[in-house]
Every structure is written in structure tokens, then in C-alpha cells.
Amino acid sequence: MDGGSLGNGLYPPPAPDRTADGGYCFAPFNEESGEGGHIEIGGLNIYGLGYIGAQAGSHVERICEAVTTVNNLLIFHVGIWRYSPVEIGNMKIEEAHPLAEKFGYVALGHGHKPYVIETPDGIPYAFNPGAPERVNFGEEKYDKGYYFVSLEDGKFSPEFRPTDPRPMLVEVLNLDGETDTDSALARFREQLTAKIGELSDERAPLLELKLAGRVGFHPFELGRERLRLAIDEFAVPLHVEIKNHLSMLARSGGEEVVKKSLSEIETDVLHELIGAHSKYQGREGELAKLSLAIRDLVMKGDVEDDELLGLFGEQG
């Protein structure tokens, strides 16, 4: 049984019903409709929970109360704060521990970083394999694979099996000191060609490129489209994201003056606006970071209302 695909990839995920008093009721799973939250296979009771939002930890007690069988496995679309790289939709590790009393194996999901949760006594009971493929930038650092879970005499034995994910590169390309776009593009090509040449994988890579340095021209002259056309001359990536962190070097009165990047200007403006309110003074840094995180999520267009509310809850 593949705990990873159950935890991360089953769609629509099995889900329980709710009782009139707010409790959980795991109805038998209906294969035709895809509804229900419980299925029994060969004496193994499989329970499923989809994504229930940022307050998942407060639901654990009611989840456990609804389970009256033995030899249980839980599929739960949730992360654990200490380990999950996702900023929302997690619960505290101490909130998860009661699950170990009802379930011999908990297949976690949500974030794509692999980790294992143990009871206070050191017994592993909850497993997140992450994802078998690289999905988001940053995942090039993670082991990729899935759990193959054996069950014998009521004992679960998970085995992590690695996969062969597609190549992913997150690189900083240093263009510091370049005085014009032609020389900057030449240096861009040189550095990126060398990085791609180091790959032993011939599959099309995923690229996240960050341009850094102080240059003698306006950073906007190196637009994304121009850079993508330059990349197409020597590579065919599966996907490219370009972050322009260049700052422009100007001269004033014989002295060099560094102009701030767009992201620095945004942060400074937020600091000033937040600090103008006496209630928020001293918290400018964390609240500016929160504001930018909300902005980024909204611009992606795939965020739910309760996820945004969860961000506010995390800030207290």
C-alpha cells in the first residue's frame, strides 16, 4: 500500500460527514459517488479526511471519538508546524499525538517535504513522504519518493522508496558591475550554460533564476521576455521563473549611489505605513512580511478564504 499516494494524491479525497452537534461520522465509502470517509479492506479500516483548514488541530479529539474500530489507518490532508514548509494549513505536533492512540498509521499530506512524526515515547506513527515529483521551487533540496506500507499481524511497516524526479535548478546569477544589457546578457548566458551543463539528467529542467548585483542600466531593461528568448538559444526548460533583484548604480556628485530594488521599496513603504499606527509599532517587520505573503497568495489565485484567515491567526 502506498501511503504517499493515499496521503497526497487521492482525489476526490474521502471525507466524513458531520453530526448535528459538530462531531464526525465516517460513512462507508461509495465508489460510484466518491463520497464517504471509511472503507474496510481485508480487515484494515481506512479513514479519510480531506483538507479541513487552518484549525485542523482542534478537530483531532472529535475525529478520534468517531472511530470505534481497530486496525486503523488515517489519510489526513494536513501538515505539522515543526516540519511542514507550507505556511498555512498545519497543526501543532502535540495536537497530532492523540491520533496515535486510534491509528496505527497516519498518512499526512499538504506540504511536499518528507518527515516522520513520533509519539513522546519515540514511536513513529505519522508519515509524510512529501511528493514523488518536484513541484515547487525549493523542493530540489528534498528527498523524493513514497512510502510502501506493509501490514502484518496488526503492525504497520513503512518503507520509504525513492523516485527519480525531474531536474530542478534554483540559481543566483551574479551580474554585478555590468554596464550595459549586452554584456549582462552575455554573462547571463555564460553562467546559466555552465549550470545546466553540470546536470547529468537530460530531461528538460525546471528553472528559477535570480538576477543579483548592481548594474549600470535600469534593471527593467532585462525583462523576463528578453531573458526567456536568450535561454531558448541554448536550452529548452520545462518551466522558467525569473526574479530580477538587480539594483541600479547611479552617480551623484561624483559618488556612487545604490538605488533600491522594487522589493526593497515595497518593504520600506509597508514599514512606514505600519509604523505610523501606534498599535503596531515594533511589529513592522513581521506585519510587512505578512502583508507581502497575503499579496503573493492572492496573486496566485488558488488560495481559499480560510487559508488567508489562517495567516492572520498565526500572527496572533
C-alpha positions as CSV (number, residue, x, y, z in Angstrom):
1,M,0.0,0.0,0.0
2,D,1.4,3.4,-1.0
3,G,0.8,5.8,1.9
4,G,2.3,8.7,-0.1
5,S,-0.2,8.5,-2.9
6,L,-3.0,8.0,-0.4
7,G,-2.0,10.9,1.7
8,N,-1.2,13.3,-1.2
9,G,-2.8,12.2,-4.4
10,L,-6.3,10.6,-3.9
11,Y,-8.9,12.9,-5.4
12,P,-11.6,13.4,-4.6
13,P,-10.3,12.6,-1.1
14,P,-12.5,10.5,1.2
15,A,-14.2,12.7,3.7
16,P,-16.5,12.2,6.8
17,D,-20.0,13.6,7.5
18,R,-20.7,15.9,10.4
19,T,-23.3,15.3,13.1
20,A,-25.8,17.9,14.4
21,D,-23.5,18.6,17.4
22,G,-20.4,19.1,15.3
23,G,-18.9,15.6,15.7
24,Y,-17.6,13.4,12.9
25,C,-19.3,10.5,11.3
26,F,-17.3,8.3,8.9
27,A,-19.9,6.9,6.5
28,P,-18.9,3.9,4.3
29,F,-17.1,5.0,1.1
30,N,-19.2,4.9,-2.1
31,E,-17.1,4.1,-5.1
32,E,-19.6,5.4,-7.6
33,S,-20.1,8.8,-6.0
34,G,-16.7,9.1,-4.4
35,E,-18.3,10.1,-1.1
36,G,-17.8,8.7,2.4
37,G,-15.0,8.6,4.9
38,H,-14.4,4.9,5.8
39,I,-13.6,1.7,3.9
40,E,-12.6,-1.7,5.2
41,I,-10.3,-3.8,3.1
42,G,-9.1,-7.2,4.3
43,G,-9.6,-6.3,7.9
44,L,-7.9,-2.9,7.6
45,N,-10.1,0.1,8.3
46,I,-9.1,3.1,6.2
47,Y,-10.4,6.5,7.2
48,G,-10.1,9.6,5.2
49,L,-10.0,13.4,5.9
50,G,-9.6,16.0,3.2
51,Y,-8.3,19.5,3.8
52,I,-10.2,20.9,6.8
53,G,-8.4,24.2,7.1
54,A,-6.1,26.0,9.4
55,Q,-7.8,24.8,12.6
56,A,-7.3,21.1,11.9
57,G,-5.7,20.5,15.3
58,S,-8.8,21.5,17.1
59,H,-10.7,18.7,15.3
60,V,-8.5,15.8,16.4
61,E,-10.4,14.9,19.5
62,R,-13.7,14.6,17.6
63,I,-12.0,12.6,14.9
64,C,-10.8,10.1,17.4
65,E,-14.1,9.9,19.2
66,A,-15.8,8.9,15.9
67,V,-13.6,5.9,15.3
68,T,-14.7,2.7,17.1
69,T,-12.8,0.1,15.1
70,V,-9.3,-1.4,15.5
71,N,-6.6,-1.9,12.9
72,N,-7.0,1.6,11.6
73,L,-5.2,3.8,9.1
74,L,-5.9,7.5,8.6
75,I,-5.4,9.6,5.4
76,F,-5.2,13.2,6.6
77,H,-4.5,16.3,4.4
78,V,-2.7,18.3,7.0
79,G,0.9,19.3,7.9
80,I,2.8,19.6,11.1
81,W,4.1,23.0,12.0
82,R,7.6,22.0,13.1
83,Y,8.3,20.2,9.8
84,S,6.0,21.5,7.1
85,P,7.4,24.1,4.7
86,V,3.8,25.3,3.9
87,E,2.8,28.5,5.8
88,I,-0.8,27.6,6.3
89,G,-3.0,24.5,6.9
90,N,-0.9,22.9,9.6
91,M,-1.4,21.8,13.2
92,K,0.9,21.6,16.3
93,I,2.7,18.3,16.9
94,E,1.2,18.0,20.3
95,E,-2.3,18.3,18.7
96,A,-1.5,15.3,16.5
97,H,-0.3,12.9,19.2
98,P,-3.8,11.6,20.2
99,L,-4.1,10.2,16.6
100,A,-1.5,7.6,17.6
101,E,-3.9,6.1,20.1
102,K,-6.5,5.3,17.4
103,F,-4.5,4.8,14.2
104,G,-1.5,2.6,13.6
105,Y,-0.5,4.6,10.6
106,V,-1.3,8.2,9.7
107,A,-0.7,9.3,6.1
108,L,0.0,13.0,6.1
109,G,-0.1,15.4,3.2
110,H,-0.2,19.1,2.3
111,G,3.5,20.0,2.2
112,H,5.9,18.3,-0.1
113,K,8.8,17.9,2.4
114,P,9.2,14.3,3.8
115,Y,9.2,13.8,7.5
116,V,8.1,11.4,10.2
117,I,6.2,12.2,13.4
118,E,6.8,10.2,16.6
119,T,4.9,9.9,19.9
120,P,6.6,11.4,23.0
121,D,7.9,7.9,23.7
122,G,9.7,7.9,20.3
123,I,7.3,5.6,18.4
124,P,6.8,6.7,14.7
125,Y,3.1,6.9,13.7
126,A,2.6,9.6,11.1
127,F,4.4,9.8,7.8
128,N,4.6,12.4,5.1
129,P,6.6,11.2,2.1
130,G,6.3,14.7,0.5
131,A,5.7,14.0,-3.1
132,P,7.3,11.7,-5.7
133,E,7.9,14.6,-8.1
134,R,9.4,18.1,-7.7
135,V,6.5,20.5,-7.8
136,N,7.6,23.9,-6.2
137,F,10.9,25.6,-6.3
138,G,12.8,24.7,-3.1
139,E,12.0,21.0,-3.4
140,E,15.2,20.3,-5.2
141,K,16.7,20.0,-1.6
142,Y,14.2,17.3,-0.5
143,D,14.4,13.5,-0.9
144,K,11.7,12.5,-3.3
145,G,9.7,9.2,-3.0
146,Y,6.8,7.5,-1.4
147,Y,6.1,5.0,1.4
148,F,5.4,1.4,0.7
149,V,3.5,0.2,3.7
150,S,3.2,-3.4,4.8
151,L,0.7,-4.7,7.4
152,E,1.2,-7.9,9.2
153,D,-0.4,-9.0,12.5
154,G,-1.7,-5.5,13.1
155,K,1.8,-3.9,12.7
156,F,2.5,-1.3,10.0
157,S,5.9,-1.4,8.4
158,P,6.5,1.7,6.2
159,E,9.4,1.7,3.8
160,F,10.5,4.9,2.0
161,R,11.2,4.2,-1.7
162,P,12.9,7.0,-3.6
163,T,11.8,8.1,-7.0
164,D,13.7,9.8,-9.9
165,P,12.3,13.4,-10.0
166,R,12.8,15.8,-12.9
167,P,15.8,18.2,-12.6
168,M,15.2,21.5,-10.9
169,L,17.7,24.3,-10.6
170,V,17.4,27.4,-8.4
171,E,20.3,29.6,-9.2
172,V,21.6,33.1,-8.4
173,L,23.2,34.6,-11.5
174,N,25.6,37.4,-10.5
175,L,25.6,40.4,-13.0
176,D,27.3,42.8,-10.6
177,G,29.3,45.6,-12.4
178,E,27.8,45.1,-15.9
179,T,27.4,48.5,-17.6
180,D,25.0,47.6,-20.4
181,T,22.4,44.9,-21.3
182,D,24.5,43.3,-24.0
183,S,27.4,42.5,-21.6
184,A,24.9,41.5,-18.9
185,L,23.1,39.1,-21.3
186,A,26.4,37.5,-22.3
187,R,27.3,36.9,-18.7
188,F,23.8,35.6,-18.0
189,R,24.2,33.0,-20.8
190,E,27.7,32.0,-19.7
191,Q,26.7,31.3,-16.1
192,L,23.4,29.5,-16.9
193,T,25.0,27.4,-19.6
194,A,27.6,26.2,-17.1
195,K,24.9,25.4,-14.5
196,I,22.8,23.4,-17.0
197,G,25.9,21.7,-18.2
198,E,26.5,20.3,-14.7
199,L,23.2,18.4,-14.8
200,S,23.6,14.7,-15.5
201,D,19.9,14.4,-16.4
202,E,18.9,15.0,-20.0
203,R,15.3,15.8,-19.2
204,A,14.0,19.4,-19.5
205,P,14.7,21.1,-16.2
206,L,12.6,23.5,-14.1
207,L,14.5,26.8,-13.6
208,E,14.2,29.5,-11.0
209,L,16.7,32.2,-11.8
210,K,17.5,35.1,-9.5
211,L,19.5,38.0,-11.1
212,A,21.7,39.8,-8.5
213,G,24.1,42.7,-8.5
214,R,24.5,46.4,-9.1
215,V,24.4,47.4,-12.7
216,G,24.9,50.5,-14.8
217,F,21.5,50.3,-16.6
218,H,17.9,50.2,-15.4
219,P,17.1,46.6,-14.3
220,F,13.8,46.7,-16.2
221,E,15.8,46.6,-19.5
222,L,16.4,42.9,-18.7
223,G,12.7,42.0,-18.9
224,R,11.5,38.4,-18.5
225,E,10.6,38.0,-22.2
226,R,14.1,39.1,-23.3
227,L,15.7,36.7,-20.9
228,R,13.5,33.8,-21.9
229,L,14.4,34.4,-25.6
230,A,18.1,34.3,-24.5
231,I,17.5,31.0,-22.7
232,D,15.8,29.5,-25.8
233,E,19.0,29.9,-27.7
234,F,20.8,27.2,-25.7
235,A,18.2,25.3,-23.6
236,V,14.6,24.0,-23.6
237,P,13.5,24.1,-20.0
238,L,10.2,22.7,-18.9
239,H,9.4,25.9,-17.0
240,V,11.2,29.1,-16.1
241,E,10.7,31.7,-13.4
242,I,12.9,34.8,-13.3
243,K,13.3,37.1,-10.3
244,N,15.0,40.4,-11.1
245,H,16.8,41.5,-7.9
246,L,19.2,43.8,-9.7
247,S,19.7,47.3,-8.4
248,M,20.9,50.3,-10.5
249,L,24.2,52.0,-9.8
250,A,23.8,55.8,-10.4
251,R,26.2,58.6,-9.8
252,S,25.5,61.8,-7.9
253,G,28.2,64.4,-7.2
254,G,31.0,62.1,-8.1
255,E,29.8,59.5,-5.6
256,E,28.1,56.2,-6.3
257,V,24.5,55.8,-5.1
258,V,22.8,52.5,-5.0
259,K,19.1,52.7,-5.9
260,K,16.9,50.2,-4.1
261,S,15.2,47.3,-5.8
262,L,11.4,47.1,-6.3
263,S,11.0,44.6,-3.5
264,E,13.1,46.8,-1.1
265,I,10.9,49.8,-1.9
266,E,7.7,47.8,-1.3
267,T,9.0,46.6,2.1
268,D,10.1,50.1,3.1
269,V,6.7,51.6,2.2
270,L,4.9,48.9,4.3
271,H,7.2,49.5,7.2
272,E,6.4,53.2,7.1
273,L,2.6,52.7,6.8
274,I,2.5,50.1,9.6
275,G,4.8,52.1,11.9
276,A,2.5,55.1,11.6
277,H,0.0,53.4,13.7
278,S,1.0,53.3,17.4
279,K,-0.7,49.9,17.9
280,Y,1.6,48.2,15.5
281,Q,4.9,49.9,16.3
282,G,7.6,47.4,17.0
283,R,5.9,44.8,14.7
284,E,6.7,46.4,11.4
285,G,8.9,43.6,10.2
286,E,6.5,40.7,10.8
287,L,3.4,42.6,9.6
288,A,5.2,43.7,6.4
289,K,6.1,40.1,5.8
290,L,2.5,39.0,6.4
291,S,1.2,41.6,4.0
292,L,3.5,40.5,1.3
293,A,2.7,36.9,1.9
294,I,-1.1,37.6,1.5
295,R,-0.4,39.7,-1.6
296,D,1.6,36.8,-3.2
297,L,-1.1,34.2,-2.3
298,V,-3.9,36.3,-3.8
299,M,-2.0,37.0,-6.9
300,K,-1.5,33.2,-7.4
301,G,-5.3,32.9,-7.5
302,D,-5.5,29.5,-5.9
303,V,-6.0,30.4,-2.2
304,E,-9.1,29.7,-0.1
305,D,-10.6,32.2,2.3
306,D,-9.9,30.1,5.4
307,E,-6.2,29.8,4.3
308,L,-5.9,33.6,4.3
309,L,-7.7,33.8,7.7
310,G,-5.2,31.2,8.9
311,L,-2.3,33.5,8.2
312,F,-3.9,36.1,10.5
313,G,-4.4,33.5,13.2
314,E,-0.8,32.5,13.1
315,Q,0.2,36.1,13.8
316,G,-1.9,36.2,17.0
